[in-house]
Amino acid sequence: MVAVADKKADLAGPGVSTYPEVEKVLPKDYVPLLTPKETQKAIFAAKDYIEEHLCKELELMRVTVPLIVSEESGVNDYLDRDGSRTPISFPCGLGLEKPIRAQVVQAATKWKRLALRYFDCNIGEGILTDMRAVRKDYFLDHDHSAYVDQWDWERVMTADQRNLKFLTDVVEKIWEVLKGAERKVMHMFPQLKTDKYPTLPRKLKFIHAEEILERFPDLPRKARETAILQDFPAVFIYGIGYTLADGYPHEMRASDYDDWVTETRSAEGRPMHGLNGDILVWNPVTQRRHELTSMGIRVTAETLRKQLEITKQTDFLKLPYHQAILKGEIPLSIGGGIGQSRTFMYLLRKAHLGEVSVTVWPKVLKDIGRKRGIHVLEC
């Protein structure tokens, strides 16, 4: 039986957690399939393809996105509800009697919903951003970085679309875009198509976090995800954030954007909770679980209150973003963030995020990588 402490420790704070463990899990026979120059060409081919086809499939338009926001706006993303990951804050505004309290974004999740109103998006329309962020409280390993790049998107929806079928339909469209990007880069660089690494499966397996817990009741969350990916190499996990039968959520999820409290029903009619989820795949290079995107139907005024009451964060309700939801001033929406470097790392068969993005890495991690033939882009 797994210790309760193990389950609790597994809820937040991504990453392997120690560098001796990283050294154990990094591949020992890694050989890059693309040169650094080829890698850059492939990155931008995949990037262009994904942006063009996300806009086409989801009726999105590309918009600019903030790197910094004011603290008092309440639009920064706190990622988890336990306060373990906090944004970088600083005063700015030379000559101001009272400087602006600014924060570097951790994600554009809340800003996007406000932006739907600003850009006057109609039902079925939305926005796509080329988002950059800093998450300073990550453990830095081969697939977690302090630098974050995402395709953050948001789309206006109706009240009667707030169901699992609509969520599933949107997820399937995103999956087809990712599959298309894989075909694109493999056509450009045939060496990416090798018997050593299988391609993305044709279909995703959709499964609720509660169902995964029933299959693997004694495993903590990451181990459950690893186990389910042995049966299905690409999954969308519904219902991330609500407390499951073992007394813990599948993962901590912020209380003021994704709706994880709404009751839903499985295909068999079982009561469950949550209108959100994550796409995870099995990474054949790293031999580990690999998250590509997190997304969901967003909270209403009612579910926002419920979730903040559950997490004892009702003081957030006074902030402008939360007030806009309570007053019905911003539209109902669905949205998410697709990790850019995470996606490139998978599509280009890379063992380390540092091979597709430029950021800071600890010396110990770079030294471990060099021993395995992994060379990160220096900055």
N, C-alpha and C positions, 0 to 999 in steps of 0.2 A: 504493500500500500504506500502511496506517495504521502509524504508529510504535508500537513496543512500549510506550513510555512513555505513549502516549495510552490504550492498553487498560488499563494498570495504574492510571492516574489515574482511570479511569472506574468502578472497582470499588466505591468507597465515597464517602461524603460527598455527599449529594444537593444539588441546587440548580444554578442556571445558572452561577454562579461569579464573575461580575463584573457590575457594574451597567450598564456600557455594553452588555453582551450582553442584560441584562434589558430595557433600553430598546429594543433591536432586536426582541425577540420579543413584547413586549406588543402586543395588538391596537390598530390605529390608528383603527378605526371603531367602537369599543365604545360601546354605549348600553345601560344596565341595563334589563331587561325588567320588573323589580319595584321599587317604591319601598322605602325602608328599612323602613317599617311592614309592607308586604306580605311583604318578605323574612323578617322575624321570624315572621310567622304561618305562612309556608310551611316554615320551618326546623322549627318544633315539630310541624307536621302530619306532615312526613316522618319526624321523629325518633320520634314516637309510633307511626307505621305500621311503621317498620323494627323497633323494639324488640318490638312486639306480634307481628309475623309471624316474626321470627327465633326467638322463643320457641316459637311454634306449630310451625314447620317443623322445627326442630332439637331440640325437647323441652328447652328451656332454661328456667331460672328466673333472675329478676333478683336480683343480690346486690350488696352494697356492696364497695368495692375500695379498697386503700390508696393514698394519695398519697405517703407516705414509708415506707421499710422500713429495717431495720438492715443495715449493711454486711456484718456477719458472717454473715447468713443466706444470702447468695449468690443471693437471688431477684431482684435487680435485673437488668434487661435491658441488656446491653452492645451490642446491635444488630449490630455488626460484630465480627469477630474480630481486627482489626488494632489495637485500642486507640485508634482515632481519635476516638471519641465517648464521653466519660466523664460520669457522673452528677454532679449537684450534691451535695456532701457537707457535713455540718455536725454539730457536737456538740450534743446537746440533753439536757435533764433538769436543771433548776435544783436545786442542793443535792446532786446525786449526786457521790460521791467520784470515780467514773469515769463521765463522761457517755456516753450512748449515741451511737455513731457512726452517724448517720442519713444516708440518701440520698433525694433526690427520685426517684421512679420515672421511668424512660424508657419503660417499657411494663410491663404486668402479666402478661407471658407466662408466667413461671415461677410466680408467685404463684397463678395460676389453677389450675395442675395440683395444687398442694398443697391448694387450696381444694376441689377435687372430693372429696378424702378428708374434709375437715372437714365438708362439707355432706352427706356420705354419699350421693353420687350413684351410682345404679345404671347398668348398661350401657345406653347409649342416652339417658341423661339428662346434663344439663350446666348450665352457668351462663353468664349474660350480665352484663357490667359496663358501667357508664357511666364509662369510664376517662379520667382527666386526667393529663398528664405534662408534663415539661419536657425538651427536648433542646437544650441550649445550644450545641452544636457544629454546628448546621445553618447553612449560608449562607441568609440570609433573602431570599427572593424572592417572587414572586406565588403560588407554590404550595408553599413550604416555610416553616414557622414554628417558633419555639422552643417555642410552646405546642402541645401535641398532645392531641386528643380522639378517642377510639376506642371503638367497641363491641368490647371484648375479650371473647371467648367461648371456652369449652372444654367438651368433651363426652367422656364415657367410652366407650371402644370395646373390642373384643375383638382378640386376636392375629390371628385369621384375617381381620379387616377391614383389616389393614395392607397395602393394595394400591392401585393407581391407580384401580381401578373405584370403590372406596368413596370415595376422595378426590374423584373426579369427581362422584359423586352428590351429595355435600355441597356442592360448589362450585355445581352447577346449582340447588340449592335456594336458596342465597344469592343467586344471580343473579335468580331469580324474585322474591325479596323486593325487590331493588333496582328491578327493572322495575315492580313494583307500586307502589313509592313514587313513581316517575316518573309513573305514571298518576294517582296521588292528587293530586300538586301541580299537574299540568296540568289536572285537573278543577277544582280550586280557582281556578287562575289561567290561563285559556285563552291568555293572551298568551305563555305559555312554549312553546306549540306553534306553531312558526313554520318556514317553509320554509328559513330561514337556518340553522337548527340541527336536524339529524336526531335522532330519538329513539334510545335504546339499541337495538341489534340484538336480534332475538328470541333468538338463540343465541350462546353464546360459542364461539370457536375454541380448542380445546385443542391445545397444541403444546409440545414439549420444548425446553429451552434449547439442546440440542445440534443440533436440527433448524434452529433459527433461525440458529445459527452457520454451519451448512452453507449456508444460503441467502445469508448476508452475511458471509463469512469475514474480510473486511478491515475491517469496521466495529467500533468499540468498542460496549460494551453498550447505552448509551442510544440510539445511532444505530441499532443493530439493532432495538431496540424500536420506534423511530419508523418504521423501514422496514416491519416486519411489520404495524404498525397501518395502513399504507396499503393493505395487502391484506385485512386483517381488522380492522374498527374496534373489536372487543372480543376480548381473548384471555386465556386462562389459561396462563401459562408454567410448565410443570413443571420440577423439578430445579434449583432455585436454591441454589448453594453448593458443589456438587461441581465439581472441576476438569474442564473441557471439553477438546476435542481441541486447542485452541490453547494450552493450558497455563494458562489462567485460568478461574476460576469465572465464571458469568454475572454474579454479584454476590456480594460478601462477605456471608455469613450466619452469625450466631452458631452456636457449635458445640454448645450444650447445651439446645436446645429442638426446633426442626424437625429431622427426619431427612432429611438430604440425601445420605447415604452408601449407603443400601440400594439394591441392584441391582434394577432394574425392566426391563420390556420394552415396547417400543412396540407399537402395533397391528399392525405388520408383523413383529414378533418381534425387533427389534434390541435389544441390551443397552444400557441407560441407567442412570442413577442418580437417586435423589431421590424422596421422598414428600411434597413440598411445592410451593408455587408462589405466584404473584401474579396478581391480576386487573388488567389495564391496559386502558384505553379511549382512543380518540382524542377529545380535547377540541376540539369545533368552535369554541369561543370563543377559546381561547388558541392553537389550532392546534399543540398539543403532546401528547406522551404524558402520560397522567394515571393514576397508580396509585390504585386504590380500596381494595384489601385485600391483605394478605399472610397466608398460612395454611399449615398443614401437619399431617401426622401426626407425633407427637412421638417423641423418641428412646426406645429401650429401654436397659437397662443395657449391652447389647453395643454398640449403635450410639453411645451416649454415649461410651464408652471409645474407640471407633474415631475418632470426630470430634475428640475432645480430643487424641488422639495425632497426628492429621494436623495440627492447628493448634498443637501443642506447648503445650497448656494443661492438662495432666494435674494440675497443682496444684489445679485447681478441684474435683477429686474428693473433697477433704477437707471441702468445704462442706456444710452440712446439706441443702440442696436436692438436690445431686448424690448424697449418701449415701442419701437417700430413694429415688432412682431405682435405685441399685445394689442396695439391699436389697429392692426390690419393695414398698415401703411406700406408694406412690401408684399410682393406676391408669394403664393405658395410655390415651392420649387423642389427640384431634384438636382443633385450635383455631386461632384467628387473631385478627387485629385489622382492623376495617373503619374507615377514617378517616371521622369524622363530618363535619368541615368540608370535607374533600376531596369527600365524597359530596354535601353541600349545594351546594358550589361548582359541581359538575357539573350537578346536577338543576335548579338555579335559574339556570343560564346566566350565572354570574359569572366575571369575569376575574381575581379576586384573592381569596385566602383571607380577607383582612382585611375583605371585604364580608359574611362570614358568621360571623366569630369575632373576639373582642376580645383583642388582645395588643400587644406592642411591635413597632414597625417602624422601621427607620432613616429619617432625614429624606430621604436621597437617594432611597429607594424611594418614599416618599410623594410627593415632588416629581415623580418620573417618572410616577407614577400619575395625579396631578391633570392633567397635560398630556394624558392619554389618556381623561379622563372617569371615572377610577377613584377613588373616595373610600372610604377604609377607616374602620372603626369605631375611634374614638380611645379611648385609655385614659390 
